[in-house]
Amino acid sequence: MQREIKITPQEARELIFEDYVQGEYDGLVEKKIVDHRRWSVIYEAIVNYKGFFYKVRYSVGATESQDEQPFEHDNMVKMIRVEQKQRLVDVWEEVNV
């Protein structure tokens, strides 16, 4: 299986706007904001596509005044194959004295 695939912007938009239901169809598994620019918000999304999970980045306008849609300037959209892993994380918490 390929580590990286390319799909059309239309296919990518359909994936990120369609919630994934396990076993039923392709779609968005999760998304998070990874960066802010003056006029754009950058997201990283995990999508299910044809039975595999992929990571894809896209940007949207930061306010209603910015008319920016995901993948609007891309000819093809690159997606990187990913798999979910569990990790143990240490955190610092305040002490109640």
N, C-alpha and C positions, 0 to 999 in steps of 0.2 A: 504494500500500500504506500502511496506517495505521502511524503511529509507535508507537502504544500500543494494546494490546488488553486485554480483560478476559475471564477464564475462571473457571470454578467452582473452589472450593477442592479438590474431588475431582480435577479434571483437573490442577491444579497439583501436588498430591501425587503423582499418577501420574508426572508429568514428572520431578520431582526425585528420585524413587526408582527410576527406570528409566534405566540407562546407554544413551547414544546410540551406535548403530552406524551409521556413515555409509552413507546410501542405503537403510537398512532401515526405521527407524521413529523416532518422536519420542522425546526423552529428555534426560537430563542430559549436558551437554558438560563443564562444570567447575563447581566451587564453591569459595568461599573464605570464611573468617571475616573479617568487616569490623567487628565490634563485640562487646563483652562488656557485659552488664549483670549486676546482682547475681544474678539468677535465670535469665537467658537468654543464649544465644549467638546472634548475628545473622549470617546467611549471605547472600551474594550468589551467585546461581547463573546460569549461562548454559545455556539449554535450546534444543533444536531443537523447533519446533512448526510443523507443516504446512509444512515446507520453509524456514522462516525462523528466525533466531536471536533470542532475547529474553533480557533481564536481568530477574530477579525476586529480591526480598529476602524472607527469612522468618526466623523465630526458632524455636528449640527449647529445651527445658529444659537448664540448665547442668549438672545432675547427674541421677542416676537418681531423686532425690527430687522433682524438679520434673516434673509431668505436663503438659507443654506440647508440643503437636504443631504442625507447620507449618500455617499458615492457619486454625487452629481458630476464630478469632474474626472471620474475614472472610466477607462475603456473596459478594464477587467479588474476584478477584486481578488486580491490574494488572501487566502485563508491558510493558517498553519494548523496542522493536526495536533490535538492535545488529548491528554487523558487525566482523569481526576486522581489525585494522590492525597493521602492523609498526612498531616505534619503536626508534630507536637510543638507548641509555641510557649515560651516563657514570657510572662508579663510582670510589670511592677505595679503593685497596688498600694494605696495609702493604708497606713497603720492606724487603727482606732485604739487610742490609749485610754 
